[in-house]
Amino acid sequence: MFASSFWLLIRTHNRARCQAEIPLIAPSEIVEPSLYGAPRQLREGLDMKVVLFCGGAGTRIRDYSESIPKPMIPVGDQPILWHLMNYYSQHGHKDFILCLGYKANIIKEFFLSYRPQAFADCVVSGFNGNVEVLGDAKQDWRVTLIDTGLWRNIGERLWSVRKQVEGEEMFLANYSDGLSDANMNELIVRFRESGKAAAFLAVRPSFSLHMVDFDETGLVQGLRPTQKADMWMNGGFFIMRPRVFDYMREGEELVEEPFRRLIADNQLMAFKHEGFWRPMDTLKDKQMLEDLVEQSVMPWRLDNEPSPAALQRTRGTP
């Protein structure tokens, strides 16, 4: 394992990006990687609470978000929020705290009226309500639904639920608009050993642009696609200790002032992830995720083992 400094794009939620210099930790060499770089075996979880930020309106994918909140936009036959919760659940983390905001009632209604048999093979006996689900077991999730306000940033939503994680050794958090095959439990172990206050997944940019190198006269020296540039960005998968709230002030955006304080105090880590990661910021992103589901290539699911050829077709697609 080694550490070095890279320039990192800090991804904020529906806000401009800023830059910071943060230690980036390379993936552990003792874990056998899959094609996407994350272990594929199901591992025992550490039973940590997961805070999911579900209050955004999703203005960049407005065709859907005008009628439903962004986390409820479907990927296949389930909302992306369900896919993300299933990802954490398969790692053993089943206690969720949802920070609601925009169209909170739709998310509440989804969980209050959830019927797993509507999305799975099942056996109906006698048409009297006796239903046996075949295949996937029912999700034994605990879901806390908290309305954190309509026009709040991520830091304000996290601050609103700080009492829910009080007394925990560590907790997880996520923007709720992206999927990955990162081995969360491996990262938790490394984070615990570090003793730091916060960490996040550092990923390659998913967008396709060209970086321009030019001198003071404007003469272009070269062009590099973002995928080949030494650029990393905040992937929205966080691990934190409750003392992170000591670095926060009410009203602040999480990755701005609080992160700067953490950096100044050497308390923020970034874990490099070269494997699968895809946000759902645009209709193009949604279509890519839909295509993966249709091909049964879902790297974020530990119970999904697509063929190497299928994985290779989608790997690195901008």
C-alpha positions in Angstrom: 0.0 0.0 0.0 1.3 3.5 -0.8 0.1 7.0 -0.5 0.8 10.1 -2.6 -0.8 13.4 -3.4 -2.9 14.0 -6.5 -5.1 16.9 -7.6 -8.7 15.9 -6.9 -12.0 17.2 -8.3 -14.3 17.5 -5.2 -17.8 16.7 -6.4 -20.4 18.7 -4.7 -24.1 18.0 -5.0 -25.7 20.3 -7.6 -23.0 22.9 -6.9 -19.8 23.9 -8.7 -16.7 21.7 -8.3 -13.6 22.9 -6.4 -10.1 21.4 -6.0 -8.1 20.3 -3.1 -4.9 18.3 -2.5 -5.7 15.2 -0.4 -3.7 12.0 0.2 -4.9 9.3 -2.1 -4.6 5.7 -0.9 -4.0 3.0 -3.5 -6.1 -0.2 -3.3 -4.8 -3.0 -1.1 -2.5 -5.4 -2.9 -3.5 -8.4 -0.7 -7.1 -8.6 -2.1 -7.6 -10.4 -5.4 -9.4 -8.0 -7.7 -12.1 -8.8 -10.3 -12.1 -7.3 -13.8 -13.5 -4.1 -12.3 -11.0 -4.1 -9.4 -13.3 -5.0 -6.5 -13.5 -8.4 -4.8 -16.6 -10.2 -6.0 -17.2 -12.5 -3.0 -20.0 -11.7 -0.5 -18.3 -10.6 2.7 -19.6 -10.3 6.3 -20.5 -6.7 7.0 -19.8 -4.6 10.1 -23.4 -3.6 10.5 -23.0 0.2 10.2 -25.6 2.8 9.7 -25.9 4.3 6.2 -27.0 7.9 5.7 -28.4 8.5 2.2 -29.0 12.1 0.9 -32.3 11.9 -0.9 -33.5 15.5 -0.9 -32.1 16.8 -4.2 -34.4 17.7 -7.2 -32.0 16.4 -9.9 -32.1 19.5 -12.1 -29.7 18.0 -14.7 -32.1 15.1 -15.4 -35.3 17.2 -15.3 -37.3 15.0 -17.7 -37.7 12.6 -14.7 -37.2 14.7 -11.7 -40.1 17.1 -12.3 -42.4 14.3 -11.3 -40.3 12.2 -8.9 -37.2 12.9 -6.7 -33.9 11.9 -8.3 -33.3 8.8 -6.1 -36.6 7.4 -7.3 -35.6 7.5 -11.0 -35.8 3.9 -12.2 -32.9 1.8 -13.3 -34.5 -1.3 -14.7 -37.6 -2.1 -12.6 -36.3 -0.5 -9.4 -35.3 3.0 -8.5 -31.6 3.8 -8.3 -32.1 4.3 -4.5 -33.1 0.6 -4.2 -30.0 -0.5 -6.2 -27.8 1.5 -3.8 -29.5 0.2 -0.7 -29.2 -3.3 -2.0 -25.4 -2.7 -2.6 -24.9 -1.7 1.0 -27.2 -4.5 2.2 -25.1 -7.1 0.4 -22.1 -5.8 2.3 -24.0 -6.3 5.6 -25.2 -2.7 6.2 -29.0 -2.7 6.5 -29.8 0.2 8.8 -30.6 3.2 6.6 -31.2 6.9 7.4 -32.8 8.7 4.5 -32.5 12.5 4.4 -35.6 13.5 2.5 -36.5 16.8 0.9 -37.8 17.3 -2.6 -41.0 15.3 -3.0 -40.4 13.4 0.2 -43.9 11.9 0.2 -43.0 9.8 -2.9 -40.0 8.1 -1.2 -42.1 7.6 2.0 -44.9 6.0 -0.1 -42.4 3.6 -1.8 -41.3 2.1 1.5 -44.7 2.2 3.2 -46.3 0.3 0.3 -43.3 -1.8 -0.8 -44.3 -5.2 -2.3 -41.3 -7.3 -3.2 -43.5 -9.8 -5.0 -44.2 -7.1 -7.7 -40.5 -7.3 -8.7 -39.7 -11.0 -8.3 -41.0 -14.5 -9.3 -43.6 -15.6 -6.9 -46.3 -18.2 -6.1 -49.8 -17.1 -5.2 -51.9 -19.5 -3.2 -55.7 -19.4 -3.4 -55.8 -15.7 -4.4 -56.2 -14.8 -0.8 -53.1 -12.8 -0.3 -50.7 -15.7 0.4 -47.6 -15.0 -1.7 -44.3 -16.8 -1.7 -41.4 -14.9 -3.2 -39.0 -17.1 -5.2 -35.4 -16.2 -5.6 -34.3 -13.0 -3.8 -35.3 -12.9 -0.2 -37.2 -10.0 1.2 -35.0 -7.1 2.2 -34.6 -7.1 6.0 -33.8 -3.4 6.1 -34.4 -0.8 8.8 -35.3 2.5 7.1 -35.5 5.8 9.0 -37.2 8.5 7.0 -36.4 12.0 8.0 -37.6 15.2 6.2 -34.5 17.5 6.3 -36.1 20.3 4.4 -36.5 21.3 0.8 -33.7 23.7 -0.1 -30.8 22.3 1.9 -27.3 21.4 0.9 -25.6 18.0 1.8 -23.9 19.4 4.8 -27.2 20.7 6.2 -28.9 17.4 5.7 -26.1 15.5 7.4 -26.2 18.0 10.3 -29.9 17.4 10.6 -29.5 13.7 11.3 -26.4 13.9 13.5 -28.4 12.6 16.5 -29.2 9.4 14.5 -25.5 8.4 14.4 -24.5 9.6 17.8 -22.6 6.9 19.7 -21.6 5.0 16.5 -18.0 4.2 16.0 -18.3 4.9 12.3 -21.1 5.4 9.7 -21.5 5.5 6.0 -23.0 8.1 3.7 -23.8 8.5 0.1 -25.2 11.0 -2.5 -27.7 8.4 -3.6 -27.3 9.1 -7.3 -24.5 6.7 -8.3 -23.4 3.0 -8.2 -20.1 1.3 -7.8 -18.5 -2.2 -7.3 -16.2 -0.9 -4.6 -15.6 -3.3 -1.8 -17.0 -1.2 1.0 -16.0 -3.5 3.8 -12.4 -3.6 2.7 -12.4 0.3 2.7 -14.0 0.3 6.2 -11.2 -1.9 7.6 -8.6 0.4 6.1 -10.4 3.5 7.3 -10.7 2.1 10.8 -7.0 1.4 10.9 -6.2 5.0 9.8 -7.9 6.6 12.7 -9.0 9.5 10.5 -12.4 11.4 10.8 -13.6 11.0 7.2 -12.9 9.4 3.9 -14.4 9.1 0.5 -14.1 7.1 -2.7 -11.9 8.8 -5.3 -12.8 7.8 -8.9 -11.9 8.7 -12.4 -14.2 11.3 -14.1 -17.0 9.7 -16.0 -17.4 12.6 -18.4 -15.5 12.8 -21.6 -13.5 16.0 -22.1 -10.0 16.9 -23.3 -7.5 18.6 -21.0 -5.5 21.3 -22.7 -1.8 22.0 -22.0 -0.6 25.4 -23.2 2.0 28.0 -22.4 1.7 31.6 -21.4 1.5 32.7 -25.1 -1.5 30.4 -25.7 0.5 27.9 -27.8 -1.0 24.5 -27.3 1.5 21.9 -26.1 -0.9 18.9 -26.0 -4.3 17.4 -25.4 -5.3 14.6 -23.0 -8.7 13.0 -22.5 -9.9 13.1 -18.9 -9.7 9.3 -18.6 -5.9 9.5 -19.3 -5.2 12.6 -17.2 -4.1 12.2 -13.6 -7.5 13.4 -12.4 -9.7 12.0 -9.6 -13.0 13.1 -8.3 -15.2 12.6 -5.2 -17.4 9.6 -6.0 -20.0 10.3 -3.3 -19.3 7.2 -1.2 -18.3 8.3 2.3 -17.1 6.7 5.5 -17.1 8.9 8.6 -16.7 9.0 12.4 -19.1 11.1 14.4 -16.4 13.5 15.3 -16.7 14.8 11.7 -19.4 17.0 13.2 -16.8 18.8 15.2 -15.5 20.2 11.8 -18.9 21.3 10.6 -21.0 24.4 11.2 -24.7 24.7 10.6 -25.5 25.8 7.1 -22.2 24.7 5.5 -21.8 22.5 2.5 -20.0 19.3 3.5 -17.2 19.3 0.9 -16.4 22.9 1.3 -15.6 24.5 4.7 -15.8 21.2 6.7 -13.5 19.4 4.3 -11.0 22.2 4.3 -10.9 22.0 8.1 -10.4 18.2 7.9 -7.6 18.7 5.3 -5.9 21.3 7.5 -6.0 18.8 10.4 -4.9 15.8 8.4 -8.2 14.0 9.0 -9.5 13.4 5.5 -8.6 10.4 3.3 -9.5 9.4 -0.3 -9.5 5.8 -1.5 -8.6 5.3 -5.1 -11.0 3.2 -7.0 -10.2 2.1 -10.6 -13.2 -0.2 -10.9 -16.8 0.5 -11.9 -18.4 3.8 -10.9 -21.2 5.6 -12.6 -23.2 8.5 -11.4 -26.7 9.3 -12.8 -26.4 13.0 -13.5 -27.8 13.0 -17.0 -30.1 11.1 -19.3 -27.0 9.6 -20.9 -25.9 8.3 -17.6 -29.3 6.8 -16.9 -29.4 5.1 -20.3 -26.0 3.5 -19.7 -27.2 2.1 -16.4 -30.3 0.8 -18.1 -28.3 -0.9 -20.8 -26.2 -2.6 -18.1 -29.3 -3.9 -16.4 -30.8 -5.1 -19.7 -27.5 -7.0 -20.4 -27.5 -8.4 -16.8 -24.1 -6.7 -16.3 -24.6 -5.1 -12.9 -21.1 -4.8 -11.2 -22.7 -3.1 -8.1 -24.4 -6.4 -7.2 -22.4 -9.0 -5.4 -24.8 -11.7 -6.6 -24.3 -10.8 -10.2 -21.5 -12.6 -12.1 -21.5 -11.3 -15.7 -19.2 -12.9 -18.2 -15.7 -11.3 -18.7 -16.7 -10.5 -22.3 -19.8 -8.6 -21.1 -17.8 -6.7 -18.6 -15.1 -5.8 -21.1 -17.8 -4.3 -23.5 -18.8 -1.7 -20.9 -15.6 -1.1 -19.0 -14.3 2.4 -19.4 -17.2 3.7 -21.5 -17.4 7.5 -21.0 
